[in-house]
């Protein structure tokens, strides 16, 4: 997988350029900002949560680092990022997570500030009352114990009722659909299934302020990345009203892995996404924003 990514990245750098964002969908590409940092922990960003003001943000690395920052803007364009705090994600025994157990991928933050993180290496979801504190791992059903080692929970989202949703990147139900699991405060249950469309795999999820369920998907090809954003209405009987909001052209963006949906000061619906540079010099960390249709 890493070799395939490296080849795609190298080719993508040659082919990428402005004006190559949307291949299909109704979303409008607002801009892409290359975020740079020299710290050893900088990179691998796989999840993002924007504050309602569009300035504050929390970002999670897949190497067990969580940070808060402030986004600088000039109109619709991101012009800079100022980092506020940086913490290492910890285990239930309050030790810094490393290696496979530290493959932190998905992020959701409750209205009370409690942080939830999903992991891929060892499929689980953990609760944190503070970013530098110990984890409380939520119970793991049998389905979680049989996930593909590199295909588990990159995505995590929380609805308006405080219920968590997670879905595996590559592990599938018997019929090939994507199972979505919901935590109701006591146990994980399968809430619904999403249709697998093409080669795209889910890497992030969020509930927007409109109450709809958003899933960011990625396709890794021979010469770069494509990204796609889909959304659904969640009902008591499953999901309805599927929409493809955007599907990017090949190499338009880097390896987008995190998404946060929010409303700006003009009441417009936005998606802010972050890319995982895999700690490779050929890749870049991007903040990418799209204006979404209501």
HELIX and SHEET records of a PDB file:
HELIX    1   1 UNK A    2  UNK A   15  1                                  14    
HELIX    2   2 UNK A   99  UNK A  102  5                                   4    
HELIX    3   3 UNK A  142  UNK A  145  1                                   4    
SHEET    1   A 5 UNK A  22  UNK A  24  0                                        
SHEET    2   A 5 UNK A 238  UNK A 248 -1                                        
SHEET    3   A 5 UNK A 224  UNK A 235 -1                                        
SHEET    4   A 5 UNK A 213  UNK A 221 -1                                        
SHEET    5   A 5 UNK A 201  UNK A 207 -1                                        
SHEET    1   B 4 UNK A  28  UNK A  35  0                                        
SHEET    2   B 4 UNK A 285  UNK A 292 -1                                        
SHEET    3   B 4 UNK A 269  UNK A 275 -1                                        
SHEET    4   B 4 UNK A 256  UNK A 263 -1                                        
SHEET    1   C 4 UNK A  45  UNK A  50  0                                        
SHEET    2   C 4 UNK A  56  UNK A  61 -1                                        
SHEET    3   C 4 UNK A  65  UNK A  74 -1                                        
SHEET    4   C 4 UNK A  77  UNK A  88 -1                                        
SHEET    1   D 4 UNK A 104  UNK A 109  0                                        
SHEET    2   D 4 UNK A 115  UNK A 119 -1                                        
SHEET    3   D 4 UNK A 124  UNK A 128 -1                                        
SHEET    4   D 4 UNK A 136  UNK A 137 -1                                        
SHEET    1   E 4 UNK A 155  UNK A 158  0                                        
SHEET    2   E 4 UNK A 164  UNK A 167 -1                                        
SHEET    3   E 4 UNK A 178  UNK A 183 -1                                        
SHEET    4   E 4 UNK A 188  UNK A 194 -1                                        
END                                                                             
